[in-house]
Amino acid sequence: LHLCDRRQRQMCIRDRANDMTERFFIDNRRKLAARLEEGSAAVLFAGKAPLKRGDEYYPFSPDRNFYYVTGVERENCVFLMAKVAGGLQETLFIPRDNGILAKWVGANMTVEEAEETTGMTDIRPIDAFTDDFAQMVFRNNVTKIYLDLEHREWDDVLTPALRFAKELREKYPAMAVGDLYPIFGDLRLIKEPYELEKMRKAMDITRMGVEAMMANARSGMMEYEIEAHFDFTLMQHGAREKAFQTIAAAGERGTILHYTKNNGQTKDGDLLLVDCGAQVDWYNGDISRTFPVNGKFTERQKLVYNIVLEGQQKVIDAIRPGQPFSRLNEILKEHYLEALKEIGLVKTMADVAKYYYHGVSHYLGAETHDIGRYTERVLQPGMVLTVEPGLYIEEWGIGIRIEDDALVTEDGCEIMTKDMIKTVEEIEAFMAKGKQA
């Protein structure tokens, strides 16, 4: 491409994109364009790492919807798509060359790098965005702007999109504003081969990390010491980021769903509940396993563990296209009612909520709890969801969760984490080998 002049280079990029076997981001833009109204435009922001303290910033993580249509992993970028005059305009705005600052923080992305990453040919400096946006709106008589208006809590810090929406309403009071969030919730729900490849790799690295924790766990270790074996394994296999903060909860701390302090000491006879995931190119794995730190389940632990395992299998057997998403959790609760009645823990369905108080599944993808509607949703081929039943019996000091990742197929589901050991017998045999090493 360096031999082409500017116009020729753009043609080369366009041709190369057309010939690529990997067209993921280009195809995603086409999917988005199909959902926009004629005479409208969409604006997406990459985001910026928030300030931590002094001159230190938190690590940057790109807005996933922005990444989904651009493939760009840099901050302070903006994507503009205009569906006007019977055609489509796509522009990426990026920071300018940062000169001497590159020696301190690294160089900004070049125009050529942006073109190669995205397959787009209209790359402009970020400081031109507002003027270019205003001209685009005026020249094309744009009457609607789509923004990602995700806003979960009233007091949340406003996102760049929400701040832009506020300014937009002041400058263009007659402009309609559309929400991209539900659109992306639908688009990202069905995973493409590119996404599944990244997720399979993340899941496999997660599996190895969990096995490392099992192999090295000993009674008396601190939870964070066991967790360290997971972190090291991820680094060994090129996963620099985790899907979320690891849960490593021993004993009754395992009954706290999102326990992440991981600073307790394990005791002989404790179960350790681990919930963790590797991240590969912004796509995630999510696995939970529960195992005895001394390598042997007690009879009571084994009893409860097998109730959870049997419930997981019943949910897995029910995953198929057309199944209401909400039905999966009902199947698990019905199983728990009967199983926990048999051991004298519950009498009614209302009692089950004392020991099981979360949903059995969530979507998985570029976010661990991936976006998409659950209400009245039926399963479709291409969805990826977790299957994570749990029981949390505080009075027994037992917290158990078993989680695998499932891909909905045309006639059922594929357990993408099927290579991860799971039964009592498999765990005890595996840990016995680790303790001999």
C-alpha positions, -999 to +999 in steps of 0.1 A: +000+000+000+029+024+006+035+024-032+000+038-039-008+075-039-037+086-016-065+077-041-048+045-051-042+035-015-079+040-008-088+017-037-063-009-025-078-009+010-113-012-004-102-041-027-083-058+001-114-055+024-135-071-003-111-100-007-106-106+030-119-138+046-123-118+078-150-092+071-163-091+106-163-053+113-173-043+078-203-067+079-212-053+113-214-018+099-237-031+072-259-047+098-261-014+117-268+006+086-298-017+078-313-007+111-310+031+106-337+052+090-330+071+058-320+107+066-304+097+099-269+094+113-253+074+141-224+085+164-204+061+185-176+070+209-146+048+218-144+064+252-115+074+274-097+059+303-109+076+335-084+094+358-073+073+388-052+098+407-025+124+399-013+116+364-023+080+366-053+066+345-072+034+347-065+009+319-085+018+288-111-006+275-129+004+243-167+008+242-178-026+229-204-012+205-178+012+190-154-017+187-181-040+172-183-017+141-147-005+138-122-029+153-104+001+168-090-003+203-078+033+208-093+059+230-107+093+220-120+081+186-155+087+172-173+068+144-199+086+123-223+068+100-248+088+079-275+072+059-284+099+035-291+106-002-297+069-008-261+061+002-239+055+033-212+077+046-187+062+071-161+084+089-137+076+116-122+105+137-089+098+154-064+119+175-037+136+156+000+126+157+011+132+193+047+141+184+072+140+212+045+126+236+049+093+217+082+088+235+062+088+268+030+070+260+034+055+225+024+069+192-012+076+182-028+055+155-020+067+120-044+072+092-029+042+074-033+020+105-069+032+109-077+024+072-061-011+075-079-019+108-114-008+097-115-011+059-127+025+059-112+052+037-125+084+053-103+090+083-102+125+098-087+143+129-108+142+160-107+180+164-127+182+132-156+162+144-180+188+157-176+211+126-178+181+102-208+168+121-226+201+118-219+203+081-231+168+076-264+175+094-270+207+075-261+195+040-281+163+042-311+176+062-305+149+088-335+147+111-325+119+135-293+111+153-287+076+169-266+074+200-258+046+225-279+059+254-273+031+279-278+045+313-283+020+342-283+042+373-297+076+379-265+089+394-241+073+370-214+095+354-227+105+320-211+086+291-197+106+261-229+096+242-252+110+269-232+142+272-234+145+234-271+139+235-275+167+260-256+191+238-274+180+207-308+188+222-296+223+230-281+230+195-307+211+175-340+212+195-360+198+166-336+168+161-350+134+170-327+112+190-327+074+186-312+048+210-286+024+196-284+003+227-313-020+219-302-022+183-268-034+194-284-057+219-301-075+190-271-074+166-246-087+192-269-115+204-261-139+175-224-146+175-204-148+143-176-173+136-150-146+143-165-140+178-168-177+186-132-183+177-121-156+202-145-169+228-133-205+224-097-194+230-107-174+261-127-203+274-098-227+269-073-204+287-099-201+315-101-239+318-063-241+321-063-214+347-090-232+368-071-264+365-039-246+378-059-234+408-071-269+415-037-285+411-020-261+434-046-256+461-037-266+496-055-262+530-043-231+548-035-211+517-049-177+513-076-173+486-054-148+467-025-173+467-047-198+448-061-170+426-025-162+416-022-195+398-051-184+376-035-151+368-001-166+360-017-192+336-035-164+318-003-145+313+015-176+301-011-181+273-012-145+262-044-134+279-034-100+294-069-091+306-095-109+327-132-110+318-140-098+353-125-097+388-120-133+399-141-148+427-121-172+449-143-178+480-137-205+506-162-219+530-192-198+539-177-169+519-188-189+489-224-180+497-217-144+488-224-142+451-199-115+441-173-119+468-140-105+453-119-096+483-102-131+481-082-123+512-095-151+535-075-181+546-087-216+535-092-243+561-090-280+558-125-292+547-134-260+530-148-258+495-134-231+473-158-216+448-140-200+419-158-179+392-134-165+366-127-158+330-100-149+305-104-123+279-091-126+243-094-097+220-122-083+241-142-115+241-147-135+272-149-169+288-168-175+321-164-206+341-173-215+377-160-246+396-162-255+432-136-279+447-123-290+481-090-274+490-078-306+505-088-326+474-117-346+490-154-338+492-172-346+524-203-366+521-225-336+527-205-315+502-208-343+477-246-345+482-251-308+476-226-307+447-244-335+429-278-317+433-263-286+416-247-307+389-279-326+382-297-293+379-272-280+355-276-310+332-314-305+332-310-269+321-285-279+294-309-306+281-336-279+278-315-254+257-327-254+221-341-229+196-376-217+206-372-223+243-381-192+263-351-179+281-370-175+313-380-212+313-344-223+320-344-208+355-378-223+362-365-257+353-337-253+378-359-241+406-384-270+400-354-294+403-342-277+435-376-278+451-378-316+448-341-323+456-340-300+486-372-314+499-356-348+500-328-336+522-351-316+545-340-281+536-372-267+520-409-273+520-421-248+493-408-230+463-406-198+484-381-216+506-358-223+476-350-186+473-331-189+506-305-211+490-307-200+453-310-163+446-298-155+411-306-165+375-292-196+359-280-179+327-268-147+311-256-138+276-218-140+271-197-123+245-177-090+243-191-083+278-193-110+305-229-101+310-234-094+273-261-070+262-295-080+249-331-083+261-342-112+283-379-104+287-400-126+264-368-137+246-367-172+231-334-189+223-320-188+188-291-205+171-259-185+176-266-173+211-240-179+237-252-181+273-238-194+306-254-222+326-245-215+362-267-231+388-257-226+424-267-235+460-256-214+489-262-230+523-247-206+548-256-227+579-236-255+564-207-233+553-213-245+517-214-224+486-214-242+453-217-229+417-210-248+386-208-228+354-203-237+317-207-218+285-232-230+259-237-222+222-273-226+210-273-248+179-300-257+153-312-287+173-299-281+209-267-267+223-230-272+223-212-269+256-182-249+246-164-256+279-170-294+278-133-302+282-133-288+318-135-314+345-167-312+365-178-343+384-169-352+420-149-381+408-130-361+381-122-333+405-109-356+432-088-377+408-073-345+392-065-329+426-049-362+439-025-360+410-017-324+417-009-331+453+015-359+443+034-336+420 
